[in-house]
Amino acid sequence: MKTIQLQIDEKNFETFMTIIKNLKNGMIKNLEIKDNDFEQSKLYFNQCLEDIESNKTKLFTQDSYQKEMNDFMQKLEQKYANN
């Protein structure tokens, strides 16, 4: 059995999938679709998790987060109150 890996432009993806779906039954044993956005997100969140576990990133408690957000909102309201 052979394995083929392809990269398909988003604009051609539906056409390509139509061609694949119309092939003779049994020709393709396994069809796996990977989305680059998913892979990029996975890398980003894995890095975030590593930063959290190594204490490179500061985590807020729920109370401190809420205070930060309230302060931020107040500053925005003050800054743009007259607009």
PDB file of N, CA, C and O in Angstrom:
ATOM      1  N   MET A   1       0.841  -1.170   0.000  1.00  0.00           N
ATOM      2  CA  MET A   1       0.000   0.000   0.000  1.00  0.00           C
ATOM      3  C   MET A   1       0.893   1.243   0.000  1.00  0.00           C
ATOM      4  O   MET A   1       1.937   1.253   0.652  1.00  0.00           O
ATOM      5  N   LYS A   2       0.498   2.269  -0.712  1.00  0.00           N
ATOM      6  CA  LYS A   2       1.224   3.535  -0.813  1.00  0.00           C
ATOM      7  C   LYS A   2       0.460   4.624  -0.066  1.00  0.00           C
ATOM      8  O   LYS A   2      -0.763   4.568   0.065  1.00  0.00           O
ATOM      9  N   THR A   3       1.200   5.610   0.419  1.00  0.00           N
ATOM     10  CA  THR A   3       0.609   6.761   1.096  1.00  0.00           C
ATOM     11  C   THR A   3       0.980   8.012   0.320  1.00  0.00           C
ATOM     12  O   THR A   3       2.132   8.189  -0.077  1.00  0.00           O
ATOM     13  N   ILE A   4      -0.004   8.879   0.104  1.00  0.00           N
ATOM     14  CA  ILE A   4       0.213  10.146  -0.593  1.00  0.00           C
ATOM     15  C   ILE A   4      -0.218  11.273   0.335  1.00  0.00           C
ATOM     16  O   ILE A   4      -1.282  11.213   0.951  1.00  0.00           O
ATOM     17  N   GLN A   5       0.618  12.296   0.425  1.00  0.00           N
ATOM     18  CA  GLN A   5       0.273  13.476   1.214  1.00  0.00           C
ATOM     19  C   GLN A   5       0.197  14.666   0.268  1.00  0.00           C
ATOM     20  O   GLN A   5       1.139  14.927  -0.481  1.00  0.00           O
ATOM     21  N   LEU A   6      -0.918  15.388   0.298  1.00  0.00           N
ATOM     22  CA  LEU A   6      -1.131  16.520  -0.598  1.00  0.00           C
ATOM     23  C   LEU A   6      -1.460  17.773   0.200  1.00  0.00           C
ATOM     24  O   LEU A   6      -2.005  17.699   1.301  1.00  0.00           O
ATOM     25  N   GLN A   7      -1.122  18.917  -0.367  1.00  0.00           N
ATOM     26  CA  GLN A   7      -1.586  20.192   0.170  1.00  0.00           C
ATOM     27  C   GLN A   7      -2.465  20.821  -0.899  1.00  0.00           C
ATOM     28  O   GLN A   7      -2.024  21.042  -2.027  1.00  0.00           O
ATOM     29  N   ILE A   8      -3.713  21.109  -0.538  1.00  0.00           N
ATOM     30  CA  ILE A   8      -4.690  21.632  -1.488  1.00  0.00           C
ATOM     31  C   ILE A   8      -5.079  23.045  -1.067  1.00  0.00           C
ATOM     32  O   ILE A   8      -5.404  23.282   0.096  1.00  0.00           O
ATOM     33  N   ASP A   9      -5.047  23.993  -2.024  1.00  0.00           N
ATOM     34  CA  ASP A   9      -5.514  25.347  -1.730  1.00  0.00           C
ATOM     35  C   ASP A   9      -6.978  25.308  -1.316  1.00  0.00           C
ATOM     36  O   ASP A   9      -7.764  24.498  -1.809  1.00  0.00           O
ATOM     37  N   GLU A  10      -7.317  26.192  -0.411  1.00  0.00           N
ATOM     38  CA  GLU A  10      -8.690  26.255   0.105  1.00  0.00           C
ATOM     39  C   GLU A  10      -9.705  26.411  -1.030  1.00  0.00           C
ATOM     40  O   GLU A  10     -10.780  25.812  -0.993  1.00  0.00           O
ATOM     41  N   LYS A  11      -9.361  27.215  -2.034  1.00  0.00           N
ATOM     42  CA  LYS A  11     -10.295  27.472  -3.136  1.00  0.00           C
ATOM     43  C   LYS A  11     -10.540  26.228  -3.995  1.00  0.00           C
ATOM     44  O   LYS A  11     -11.563  26.148  -4.675  1.00  0.00           O
ATOM     45  N   ASN A  12      -9.629  25.265  -3.977  1.00  0.00           N
ATOM     46  CA  ASN A  12      -9.773  24.045  -4.780  1.00  0.00           C
ATOM     47  C   ASN A  12     -10.206  22.834  -3.965  1.00  0.00           C
ATOM     48  O   ASN A  12     -10.382  21.747  -4.515  1.00  0.00           O
ATOM     49  N   PHE A  13     -10.376  23.013  -2.673  1.00  0.00           N
ATOM     50  CA  PHE A  13     -10.622  21.874  -1.789  1.00  0.00           C
ATOM     51  C   PHE A  13     -11.916  21.133  -2.129  1.00  0.00           C
ATOM     52  O   PHE A  13     -11.918  19.905  -2.209  1.00  0.00           O
ATOM     53  N   GLU A  14     -13.004  21.859  -2.327  1.00  0.00           N
ATOM     54  CA  GLU A  14     -14.287  21.199  -2.609  1.00  0.00           C
ATOM     55  C   GLU A  14     -14.234  20.412  -3.919  1.00  0.00           C
ATOM     56  O   GLU A  14     -14.764  19.303  -3.995  1.00  0.00           O
ATOM     57  N   THR A  15     -13.604  20.971  -4.940  1.00  0.00           N
ATOM     58  CA  THR A  15     -13.462  20.268  -6.221  1.00  0.00           C
ATOM     59  C   THR A  15     -12.642  19.001  -6.043  1.00  0.00           C
ATOM     60  O   THR A  15     -12.998  17.942  -6.560  1.00  0.00           O
ATOM     61  N   PHE A  16     -11.553  19.115  -5.316  1.00  0.00           N
ATOM     62  CA  PHE A  16     -10.709  17.953  -5.058  1.00  0.00           C
ATOM     63  C   PHE A  16     -11.486  16.870  -4.319  1.00  0.00           C
ATOM     64  O   PHE A  16     -11.403  15.693  -4.671  1.00  0.00           O
ATOM     65  N   MET A  17     -12.241  17.265  -3.293  1.00  0.00           N
ATOM     66  CA  MET A  17     -13.010  16.285  -2.519  1.00  0.00           C
ATOM     67  C   MET A  17     -14.078  15.620  -3.375  1.00  0.00           C
ATOM     68  O   MET A  17     -14.362  14.437  -3.189  1.00  0.00           O
ATOM     69  N   THR A  18     -14.670  16.351  -4.301  1.00  0.00           N
ATOM     70  CA  THR A  18     -15.655  15.761  -5.215  1.00  0.00           C
ATOM     71  C   THR A  18     -15.000  14.678  -6.062  1.00  0.00           C
ATOM     72  O   THR A  18     -15.574  13.607  -6.259  1.00  0.00           O
ATOM     73  N   ILE A  19     -13.812  14.953  -6.558  1.00  0.00           N
ATOM     74  CA  ILE A  19     -13.077  13.961  -7.355  1.00  0.00           C
ATOM     75  C   ILE A  19     -12.781  12.725  -6.512  1.00  0.00           C
ATOM     76  O   ILE A  19     -12.997  11.601  -6.964  1.00  0.00           O
ATOM     77  N   ILE A  20     -12.294  12.920  -5.306  1.00  0.00           N
ATOM     78  CA  ILE A  20     -11.952  11.800  -4.420  1.00  0.00           C
ATOM     79  C   ILE A  20     -13.185  10.966  -4.102  1.00  0.00           C
ATOM     80  O   ILE A  20     -13.126   9.736  -4.109  1.00  0.00           O
ATOM     81  N   LYS A  21     -14.294  11.629  -3.824  1.00  0.00           N
ATOM     82  CA  LYS A  21     -15.525  10.907  -3.467  1.00  0.00           C
ATOM     83  C   LYS A  21     -16.080  10.099  -4.630  1.00  0.00           C
ATOM     84  O   LYS A  21     -16.812   9.133  -4.416  1.00  0.00           O
ATOM     85  N   ASN A  22     -15.739  10.483  -5.870  1.00  0.00           N
ATOM     86  CA  ASN A  22     -16.245   9.780  -7.043  1.00  0.00           C
ATOM     87  C   ASN A  22     -15.340   8.647  -7.519  1.00  0.00           C
ATOM     88  O   ASN A  22     -15.631   8.013  -8.533  1.00  0.00           O
ATOM     89  N   LEU A  23     -14.257   8.386  -6.808  1.00  0.00           N
ATOM     90  CA  LEU A  23     -13.396   7.263  -7.168  1.00  0.00           C
ATOM     91  C   LEU A  23     -14.087   5.942  -6.841  1.00  0.00           C
ATOM     92  O   LEU A  23     -15.009   5.892  -6.026  1.00  0.00           O
ATOM     93  N   LYS A  24     -13.631   4.893  -7.480  1.00  0.00           N
ATOM     94  CA  LYS A  24     -14.181   3.557  -7.272  1.00  0.00           C
ATOM     95  C   LYS A  24     -14.083   3.173  -5.796  1.00  0.00           C
ATOM     96  O   LYS A  24     -13.056   3.393  -5.154  1.00  0.00           O
ATOM     97  N   ASN A  25     -15.165   2.597  -5.267  1.00  0.00           N
ATOM     98  CA  ASN A  25     -15.171   2.150  -3.872  1.00  0.00           C
ATOM     99  C   ASN A  25     -14.013   1.195  -3.615  1.00  0.00           C
ATOM    100  O   ASN A  25     -13.739   0.301  -4.415  1.00  0.00           O
ATOM    101  N   GLY A  26     -13.341   1.398  -2.492  1.00  0.00           N
ATOM    102  CA  GLY A  26     -12.245   0.530  -2.103  1.00  0.00           C
ATOM    103  C   GLY A  26     -10.875   0.998  -2.568  1.00  0.00           C
ATOM    104  O   GLY A  26      -9.859   0.460  -2.128  1.00  0.00           O
ATOM    105  N   MET A  27     -10.831   1.996  -3.454  1.00  0.00           N
ATOM    106  CA  MET A  27      -9.527   2.486  -3.929  1.00  0.00           C
ATOM    107  C   MET A  27      -8.760   3.189  -2.815  1.00  0.00           C
ATOM    108  O   MET A  27      -7.536   3.091  -2.735  1.00  0.00           O
ATOM    109  N   ILE A  28      -9.483   3.890  -1.966  1.00  0.00           N
ATOM    110  CA  ILE A  28      -8.850   4.620  -0.868  1.00  0.00           C
ATOM    111  C   ILE A  28      -9.214   3.924   0.430  1.00  0.00           C
ATOM    112  O   ILE A  28     -10.392   3.769   0.754  1.00  0.00           O
ATOM    113  N   LYS A  29      -8.204   3.509   1.165  1.00  0.00           N
ATOM    114  CA  LYS A  29      -8.430   2.797   2.424  1.00  0.00           C
ATOM    115  C   LYS A  29      -8.637   3.757   3.593  1.00  0.00           C
ATOM    116  O   LYS A  29      -9.402   3.464   4.512  1.00  0.00           O
ATOM    117  N   ASN A  30      -7.962   4.892   3.559  1.00  0.00           N
ATOM    118  CA  ASN A  30      -8.044   5.832   4.670  1.00  0.00           C
ATOM    119  C   ASN A  30      -7.906   7.244   4.114  1.00  0.00           C
ATOM    120  O   ASN A  30      -6.952   7.538   3.393  1.00  0.00           O
ATOM    121  N   LEU A  31      -8.849   8.114   4.443  1.00  0.00           N
ATOM    122  CA  LEU A  31      -8.785   9.514   4.037  1.00  0.00           C
ATOM    123  C   LEU A  31      -8.719  10.360   5.298  1.00  0.00           C
ATOM    124  O   LEU A  31      -9.637  10.340   6.119  1.00  0.00           O
ATOM    125  N   GLU A  32      -7.633  11.100   5.446  1.00  0.00           N
ATOM    126  CA  GLU A  32      -7.440  11.942   6.627  1.00  0.00           C
ATOM    127  C   GLU A  32      -7.219  13.372   6.161  1.00  0.00           C
ATOM    128  O   GLU A  32      -6.354  13.636   5.327  1.00  0.00           O
ATOM    129  N   ILE A  33      -8.008  14.295   6.706  1.00  0.00           N
ATOM    130  CA  ILE A  33      -7.908  15.703   6.335  1.00  0.00           C
ATOM    131  C   ILE A  33      -7.393  16.479   7.538  1.00  0.00           C
ATOM    132  O   ILE A  33      -7.985  16.450   8.617  1.00  0.00           O
ATOM    133  N   LYS A  34      -6.273  17.177   7.330  1.00  0.00           N
ATOM    134  CA  LYS A  34      -5.704  18.008   8.396  1.00  0.00           C
ATOM    135  C   LYS A  34      -5.852  19.464   7.991  1.00  0.00           C
ATOM    136  O   LYS A  34      -5.573  19.842   6.853  1.00  0.00           O
ATOM    137  N   ASP A  35      -6.288  20.257   8.924  1.00  0.00           N
ATOM    138  CA  ASP A  35      -6.463  21.684   8.697  1.00  0.00           C
ATOM    139  C   ASP A  35      -5.265  22.411   9.298  1.00  0.00           C
ATOM    140  O   ASP A  35      -4.979  22.255  10.485  1.00  0.00           O
ATOM    141  N   ASN A  36      -4.563  23.203   8.493  1.00  0.00           N
ATOM    142  CA  ASN A  36      -3.392  23.925   8.994  1.00  0.00           C
ATOM    143  C   ASN A  36      -3.742  24.845  10.146  1.00  0.00           C
ATOM    144  O   ASN A  36      -2.934  25.028  11.056  1.00  0.00           O
ATOM    145  N   ASP A  37      -4.942  25.431  10.124  1.00  0.00           N
ATOM    146  CA  ASP A  37      -5.358  26.289  11.229  1.00  0.00           C
ATOM    147  C   ASP A  37      -5.368  25.499  12.524  1.00  0.00           C
ATOM    148  O   ASP A  37      -4.950  25.999  13.568  1.00  0.00           O
ATOM    149  N   PHE A  38      -5.847  24.258  12.453  1.00  0.00           N
ATOM    150  CA  PHE A  38      -5.861  23.409  13.641  1.00  0.00           C
ATOM    151  C   PHE A  38      -4.439  23.147  14.122  1.00  0.00           C
ATOM    152  O   PHE A  38      -4.155  23.240  15.317  1.00  0.00           O
ATOM    153  N   GLU A  39      -3.558  22.824  13.203  1.00  0.00           N
ATOM    154  CA  GLU A  39      -2.173  22.524  13.570  1.00  0.00           C
ATOM    155  C   GLU A  39      -1.494  23.748  14.184  1.00  0.00           C
ATOM    156  O   GLU A  39      -0.756  23.625  15.162  1.00  0.00           O
ATOM    157  N   GLN A  40      -1.740  24.919  13.615  1.00  0.00           N
ATOM    158  CA  GLN A  40      -1.154  26.141  14.165  1.00  0.00           C
ATOM    159  C   GLN A  40      -1.716  26.436  15.549  1.00  0.00           C
ATOM    160  O   GLN A  40      -0.978  26.833  16.451  1.00  0.00           O
ATOM    161  N   SER A  41      -3.017  26.242  15.716  1.00  0.00           N
ATOM    162  CA  SER A  41      -3.639  26.455  17.028  1.00  0.00           C
ATOM    163  C   SER A  41      -3.087  25.473  18.048  1.00  0.00           C
ATOM    164  O   SER A  41      -2.835  25.833  19.198  1.00  0.00           O
ATOM    165  N   LYS A  42      -2.903  24.244  17.624  1.00  0.00           N
ATOM    166  CA  LYS A  42      -2.363  23.220  18.515  1.00  0.00           C
ATOM    167  C   LYS A  42      -0.966  23.611  19.002  1.00  0.00           C
ATOM    168  O   LYS A  42      -0.668  23.498  20.191  1.00  0.00           O
ATOM    169  N   LEU A  43      -0.117  24.069  18.089  1.00  0.00           N
ATOM    170  CA  LEU A  43       1.228  24.505  18.468  1.00  0.00           C
ATOM    171  C   LEU A  43       1.167  25.678  19.443  1.00  0.00           C
ATOM    172  O   LEU A  43       1.904  25.714  20.428  1.00  0.00           O
ATOM    173  N   TYR A  44       0.287  26.633  19.163  1.00  0.00           N
ATOM    174  CA  TYR A  44       0.153  27.811  20.023  1.00  0.00           C
ATOM    175  C   TYR A  44      -0.268  27.407  21.433  1.00  0.00           C
ATOM    176  O   TYR A  44       0.334  27.846  22.414  1.00  0.00           O
ATOM    177  N   PHE A  45      -1.299  26.571  21.535  1.00  0.00           N
ATOM    178  CA  PHE A  45      -1.797  26.197  22.852  1.00  0.00           C
ATOM    179  C   PHE A  45      -0.836  25.268  23.594  1.00  0.00           C
ATOM    180  O   PHE A  45      -0.771  25.303  24.822  1.00  0.00           O
ATOM    181  N   ASN A  46      -0.102  24.453  22.873  1.00  0.00           N
ATOM    182  CA  ASN A  46       0.935  23.645  23.527  1.00  0.00           C
ATOM    183  C   ASN A  46       2.014  24.538  24.120  1.00  0.00           C
ATOM    184  O   ASN A  46       2.505  24.282  25.219  1.00  0.00           O
ATOM    185  N   GLN A  47       2.386  25.596  23.386  1.00  0.00           N
ATOM    186  CA  GLN A  47       3.375  26.539  23.907  1.00  0.00           C
ATOM    187  C   GLN A  47       2.827  27.270  25.129  1.00  0.00           C
ATOM    188  O   GLN A  47       3.551  27.477  26.103  1.00  0.00           O
ATOM    189  N   CYS A  48       1.559  27.661  25.086  1.00  0.00           N
ATOM    190  CA  CYS A  48       0.928  28.314  26.243  1.00  0.00           C
ATOM    191  C   CYS A  48       0.954  27.393  27.456  1.00  0.00           C
ATOM    192  O   CYS A  48       1.264  27.826  28.566  1.00  0.00           O
ATOM    193  N   LEU A  49       0.631  26.137  27.243  1.00  0.00           N
ATOM    194  CA  LEU A  49       0.632  25.172  28.338  1.00  0.00           C
ATOM    195  C   LEU A  49       2.034  25.006  28.920  1.00  0.00           C
ATOM    196  O   LEU A  49       2.202  24.951  30.138  1.00  0.00           O
ATOM    197  N   GLU A  50       3.030  24.925  28.054  1.00  0.00           N
ATOM    198  CA  GLU A  50       4.418  24.824  28.529  1.00  0.00           C
ATOM    199  C   GLU A  50       4.804  26.056  29.343  1.00  0.00           C
ATOM    200  O   GLU A  50       5.461  25.940  30.378  1.00  0.00           O
ATOM    201  N   ASP A  51       4.396  27.236  28.874  1.00  0.00           N
ATOM    202  CA  ASP A  51       4.697  28.476  29.596  1.00  0.00           C
ATOM    203  C   ASP A  51       4.028  28.498  30.967  1.00  0.00           C
ATOM    204  O   ASP A  51       4.616  28.972  31.939  1.00  0.00           O
ATOM    205  N   ILE A  52       2.822  27.994  31.046  1.00  0.00           N
ATOM    206  CA  ILE A  52       2.108  27.930  32.329  1.00  0.00           C
ATOM    207  C   ILE A  52       2.814  26.962  33.269  1.00  0.00           C
ATOM    208  O   ILE A  52       3.051  27.276  34.435  1.00  0.00           O
ATOM    209  N   GLU A  53       3.147  25.787  32.755  1.00  0.00           N
ATOM    210  CA  GLU A  53       3.774  24.765  33.597  1.00  0.00           C
ATOM    211  C   GLU A  53       5.174  25.166  34.063  1.00  0.00           C
ATOM    212  O   GLU A  53       5.620  24.728  35.124  1.00  0.00           O
ATOM    213  N   SER A  54       5.866  25.992  33.284  1.00  0.00           N
ATOM    214  CA  SER A  54       7.215  26.422  33.665  1.00  0.00           C
ATOM    215  C   SER A  54       7.206  27.784  34.372  1.00  0.00           C
ATOM    216  O   SER A  54       8.260  28.368  34.622  1.00  0.00           O
ATOM    217  N   ASN A  55       6.021  28.273  34.686  1.00  0.00           N
ATOM    218  CA  ASN A  55       5.835  29.560  35.381  1.00  0.00           C
ATOM    219  C   ASN A  55       6.354  30.762  34.594  1.00  0.00           C
ATOM    220  O   ASN A  55       6.688  31.787  35.189  1.00  0.00           O
ATOM    221  N   LYS A  56       6.426  30.654  33.281  1.00  0.00           N
ATOM    222  CA  LYS A  56       6.788  31.799  32.447  1.00  0.00           C
ATOM    223  C   LYS A  56       5.591  32.731  32.260  1.00  0.00           C
ATOM    224  O   LYS A  56       5.754  33.912  31.951  1.00  0.00           O
ATOM    225  N   THR A  57       4.399  32.191  32.449  1.00  0.00           N
ATOM    226  CA  THR A  57       3.171  32.956  32.291  1.00  0.00           C
ATOM    227  C   THR A  57       2.470  33.059  33.629  1.00  0.00           C
ATOM    228  O   THR A  57       2.332  32.075  34.356  1.00  0.00           O
ATOM    229  N   LYS A  58       2.027  34.272  33.943  1.00  0.00           N
ATOM    230  CA  LYS A  58       1.327  34.501  35.201  1.00  0.00           C
ATOM    231  C   LYS A  58      -0.159  34.208  34.997  1.00  0.00           C
ATOM    232  O   LYS A  58      -0.776  34.715  34.060  1.00  0.00           O
ATOM    233  N   LEU A  59      -0.721  33.395  35.871  1.00  0.00           N
ATOM    234  CA  LEU A  59      -2.150  33.113  35.830  1.00  0.00           C
ATOM    235  C   LEU A  59      -2.851  33.917  36.909  1.00  0.00           C
ATOM    236  O   LEU A  59      -2.341  34.063  38.020  1.00  0.00           O
ATOM    237  N   PHE A  60      -4.014  34.433  36.578  1.00  0.00           N
ATOM    238  CA  PHE A  60      -4.811  35.192  37.530  1.00  0.00           C
ATOM    239  C   PHE A  60      -5.802  34.284  38.237  1.00  0.00           C
ATOM    240  O   PHE A  60      -6.283  33.304  37.667  1.00  0.00           O
ATOM    241  N   THR A  61      -6.099  34.621  39.484  1.00  0.00           N
ATOM    242  CA  THR A  61      -7.247  33.988  40.134  1.00  0.00           C
ATOM    243  C   THR A  61      -8.490  34.610  39.517  1.00  0.00           C
ATOM    244  O   THR A  61      -8.405  35.633  38.837  1.00  0.00           O
ATOM    245  N   GLN A  62      -9.626  34.006  39.746  1.00  0.00           N
ATOM    246  CA  GLN A  62     -10.865  34.556  39.195  1.00  0.00           C
ATOM    247  C   GLN A  62     -11.097  35.983  39.696  1.00  0.00           C
ATOM    248  O   GLN A  62     -11.498  36.857  38.927  1.00  0.00           O
ATOM    249  N   ASP A  63     -10.846  36.214  40.981  1.00  0.00           N
ATOM    250  CA  ASP A  63     -11.051  37.547  41.560  1.00  0.00           C
ATOM    251  C   ASP A  63     -10.098  38.580  40.964  1.00  0.00           C
ATOM    252  O   ASP A  63     -10.518  39.683  40.616  1.00  0.00           O
ATOM    253  N   SER A  64      -8.821  38.230  40.846  1.00  0.00           N
ATOM    254  CA  SER A  64      -7.867  39.198  40.301  1.00  0.00           C
ATOM    255  C   SER A  64      -8.130  39.457  38.818  1.00  0.00           C
ATOM    256  O   SER A  64      -7.943  40.575  38.338  1.00  0.00           O
ATOM    257  N   TYR A  65      -8.562  38.432  38.099  1.00  0.00           N
ATOM    258  CA  TYR A  65      -8.932  38.621  36.695  1.00  0.00           C
ATOM    259  C   TYR A  65     -10.107  39.586  36.588  1.00  0.00           C
ATOM    260  O   TYR A  65     -10.093  40.508  35.772  1.00  0.00           O
ATOM    261  N   GLN A  66     -11.116  39.369  37.412  1.00  0.00           N
ATOM    262  CA  GLN A  66     -12.301  40.227  37.373  1.00  0.00           C
ATOM    263  C   GLN A  66     -11.933  41.672  37.703  1.00  0.00           C
ATOM    264  O   GLN A  66     -12.442  42.601  37.077  1.00  0.00           O
ATOM    265  N   LYS A  67     -11.053  41.862  38.681  1.00  0.00           N
ATOM    266  CA  LYS A  67     -10.606  43.208  39.043  1.00  0.00           C
ATOM    267  C   LYS A  67      -9.863  43.852  37.875  1.00  0.00           C
ATOM    268  O   LYS A  67     -10.114  45.013  37.551  1.00  0.00           O
ATOM    269  N   GLU A  68      -8.962  43.121  37.245  1.00  0.00           N
ATOM    270  CA  GLU A  68      -8.229  43.644  36.086  1.00  0.00           C
ATOM    271  C   GLU A  68      -9.189  44.065  34.972  1.00  0.00           C
ATOM    272  O   GLU A  68      -9.031  45.131  34.376  1.00  0.00           O
ATOM    273  N   MET A  69     -10.170  43.230  34.700  1.00  0.00           N
ATOM    274  CA  MET A  69     -11.129  43.538  33.636  1.00  0.00           C
ATOM    275  C   MET A  69     -11.989  44.742  33.996  1.00  0.00           C
ATOM    276  O   MET A  69     -12.261  45.585  33.141  1.00  0.00           O
ATOM    277  N   ASN A  70     -12.414  44.832  35.238  1.00  0.00           N
ATOM    278  CA  ASN A  70     -13.213  45.982  35.673  1.00  0.00           C
ATOM    279  C   ASN A  70     -12.409  47.271  35.553  1.00  0.00           C
ATOM    280  O   ASN A  70     -12.920  48.284  35.076  1.00  0.00           O
ATOM    281  N   ASP A  71     -11.154  47.233  35.983  1.00  0.00           N
ATOM    282  CA  ASP A  71     -10.282  48.403  35.861  1.00  0.00           C
ATOM    283  C   ASP A  71     -10.090  48.794  34.395  1.00  0.00           C
ATOM    284  O   ASP A  71     -10.132  49.973  34.046  1.00  0.00           O
ATOM    285  N   PHE A  72      -9.884  47.809  33.562  1.00  0.00           N
ATOM    286  CA  PHE A  72      -9.708  48.049  32.132  1.00  0.00           C
ATOM    287  C   PHE A  72     -10.954  48.702  31.530  1.00  0.00           C
ATOM    288  O   PHE A  72     -10.850  49.665  30.770  1.00  0.00           O
ATOM    289  N   MET A  73     -12.112  48.180  31.868  1.00  0.00           N
ATOM    290  CA  MET A  73     -13.368  48.728  31.351  1.00  0.00           C
ATOM    291  C   MET A  73     -13.582  50.160  31.828  1.00  0.00           C
ATOM    292  O   MET A  73     -14.033  51.008  31.058  1.00  0.00           O
ATOM    293  N   GLN A  74     -13.266  50.437  33.083  1.00  0.00           N
ATOM    294  CA  GLN A  74     -13.394  51.798  33.605  1.00  0.00           C
ATOM    295  C   GLN A  74     -12.487  52.763  32.845  1.00  0.00           C
ATOM    296  O   GLN A  74     -12.899  53.874  32.511  1.00  0.00           O
ATOM    297  N   LYS A  75     -11.269  52.343  32.578  1.00  0.00           N
ATOM    298  CA  LYS A  75     -10.337  53.191  31.830  1.00  0.00           C
ATOM    299  C   LYS A  75     -10.854  53.461  30.416  1.00  0.00           C
ATOM    300  O   LYS A  75     -10.743  54.577  29.909  1.00  0.00           O
ATOM    301  N   LEU A  76     -11.413  52.438  29.793  1.00  0.00           N
ATOM    302  CA  LEU A  76     -11.985  52.635  28.459  1.00  0.00           C
ATOM    303  C   LEU A  76     -13.154  53.609  28.495  1.00  0.00           C
ATOM    304  O   LEU A  76     -13.259  54.499  27.652  1.00  0.00           O
ATOM    305  N   GLU A  77     -14.025  53.433  29.474  1.00  0.00           N
ATOM    306  CA  GLU A  77     -15.182  54.322  29.598  1.00  0.00           C
ATOM    307  C   GLU A  77     -14.740  55.759  29.829  1.00  0.00           C
ATOM    308  O   GLU A  77     -15.315  56.683  29.253  1.00  0.00           O
ATOM    309  N   GLN A  78     -13.725  55.957  30.664  1.00  0.00           N
ATOM    310  CA  GLN A  78     -13.224  57.306  30.925  1.00  0.00           C
ATOM    311  C   GLN A  78     -12.587  57.908  29.672  1.00  0.00           C
ATOM    312  O   GLN A  78     -12.783  59.083  29.363  1.00  0.00           O
ATOM    313  N   LYS A  79     -11.840  57.099  28.974  1.00  0.00           N
ATOM    314  CA  LYS A  79     -11.133  57.583  27.790  1.00  0.00           C
ATOM    315  C   LYS A  79     -12.091  57.965  26.668  1.00  0.00           C
ATOM    316  O   LYS A  79     -11.876  58.957  25.971  1.00  0.00           O
ATOM    317  N   TYR A  80     -13.153  57.173  26.496  1.00  0.00           N
ATOM    318  CA  TYR A  80     -14.053  57.382  25.365  1.00  0.00           C
ATOM    319  C   TYR A  80     -15.429  57.892  25.779  1.00  0.00           C
ATOM    320  O   TYR A  80     -16.378  57.794  25.001  1.00  0.00           O
ATOM    321  N   ALA A  81     -15.551  58.427  26.971  1.00  0.00           N
ATOM    322  CA  ALA A  81     -16.851  58.872  27.487  1.00  0.00           C
ATOM    323  C   ALA A  81     -17.460  59.977  26.639  1.00  0.00           C
ATOM    324  O   ALA A  81     -18.681  60.031  26.495  1.00  0.00           O
ATOM    325  N   ASN A  82     -16.660  60.843  26.084  1.00  0.00           N
ATOM    326  CA  ASN A  82     -17.182  61.988  25.336  1.00  0.00           C
ATOM    327  C   ASN A  82     -17.239  61.755  23.832  1.00  0.00           C
ATOM    328  O   ASN A  82     -17.541  62.685  23.084  1.00  0.00           O
ATOM    329  N   ASN A  83     -16.963  60.567  23.379  1.00  0.00           N
ATOM    330  CA  ASN A  83     -16.967  60.283  21.931  1.00  0.00           C
ATOM    331  C   ASN A  83     -18.265  59.730  21.471  1.00  0.00           C
ATOM    332  O   ASN A  83     -18.428  59.441  20.286  1.00  0.00           O
TER     333      ASN A  83
END
